[in-house]
Amino acid sequence: MAHSHDIPTDLTRNQELVLGTLTASMGPLSAYDILDKLRSDGLRAPLQVYRALDKLVDRGLAHRLESLNAFVACADMHCHRKGLIAFAICESCGKVDEFADEVIEERLGTWARNDGFKVERTTMEIRGRCADCLKKAA
């Protein structure tokens, strides 16, 4: 899941380190995975990583995968402008693909308006097996 968009210049050092670690990762990382990778860079406490992750998530540069209690770098630098962020998580290899779907977003929006529900954030996680793992199993 390596990503290549530009890292903003106004991040703190810890935010840059955490985002760089997520960006270089081929899969989701827990806060403790990130801490282990960054100990040699001076990060010693989980709170340092969690603070950086909170800011990165707030800015749409990273996402928390609730079901895995892990984080990924944003694959789409403009996704924070979209109402629905969805993730397909492979149960076999752990690969995570990020995508948006306007039809689902519209249907959820219609439901929310009709029900008087104010949506603040919508994250969808779909679990299954990716195309590569399905090919290997065949």
QUIGIQUI-V464131 format. One record per backbone hydrogen bond with DSSP energy under -0.5 kcal/mol. CO is the residue of the C=O (numbers start at 1). NH is the residue of the N-H. E is the energy in kcal/mol with one decimal. If there is no record, write none. Layout:
co & nh & e
CO & NH & E
CO & NH & E
This chain:
co & nh & e
6 & 8 & -0.5
8 & 11 & -0.7
12 & 16 & -2.5
13 & 17 & -2.5
14 & 18 & -2.7
15 & 19 & -2.8
16 & 20 & -2.7
17 & 21 & -2.1
18 & 22 & -2.4
19 & 23 & -2.9
20 & 24 & -1.9
21 & 25 & -1.0
23 & 3 & -1.4
29 & 71 & -3.0
30 & 34 & -2.3
31 & 35 & -2.5
32 & 36 & -2.4
33 & 37 & -1.8
34 & 38 & -1.4
35 & 39 & -0.7
36 & 39 & -0.6
38 & 41 & -1.2
38 & 43 & -1.7
39 & 42 & -1.8
42 & 44 & -0.5
45 & 48 & -1.0
45 & 49 & -1.1
46 & 50 & -2.9
47 & 51 & -2.5
48 & 52 & -1.7
49 & 53 & -2.9
50 & 54 & -2.7
51 & 55 & -1.9
52 & 56 & -2.4
53 & 57 & -2.9
54 & 58 & -2.5
55 & 59 & -1.8
56 & 61 & -2.6
56 & 62 & -1.2
57 & 60 & -1.4
61 & 74 & -2.6
63 & 65 & -0.5
63 & 72 & -2.1
64 & 66 & -0.9
65 & 68 & -0.9
65 & 69 & -1.4
65 & 70 & -1.5
70 & 65 & -3.4
71 & 29 & -2.4
72 & 63 & -2.8
76 & 79 & -2.5
78 & 81 & -1.9
79 & 82 & -2.3
83 & 122 & -0.6
85 & 124 & -2.5
86 & 99 & -2.7
87 & 89 & -0.6
87 & 126 & -3.5
88 & 90 & -0.5
88 & 97 & -2.3
89 & 128 & -2.0
90 & 94 & -1.2
94 & 28 & -0.5
95 & 90 & -2.8
97 & 88 & -2.7
99 & 86 & -2.7
101 & 105 & -2.3
102 & 106 & -2.5
103 & 107 & -2.4
104 & 108 & -2.7
105 & 109 & -2.3
106 & 110 & -2.5
107 & 111 & -2.4
108 & 112 & -2.6
109 & 113 & -2.5
110 & 114 & -2.6
111 & 115 & -2.1
112 & 116 & -0.9
112 & 117 & -2.8
113 & 116 & -0.7
117 & 119 & -0.8
122 & 85 & -2.0
124 & 87 & -2.7
125 & 127 & -0.5
126 & 89 & -3.4
128 & 91 & -4.4
130 & 134 & -2.3
131 & 135 & -2.2
132 & 136 & -2.1
133 & 137 & -1.7
134 & 138 & -1.0
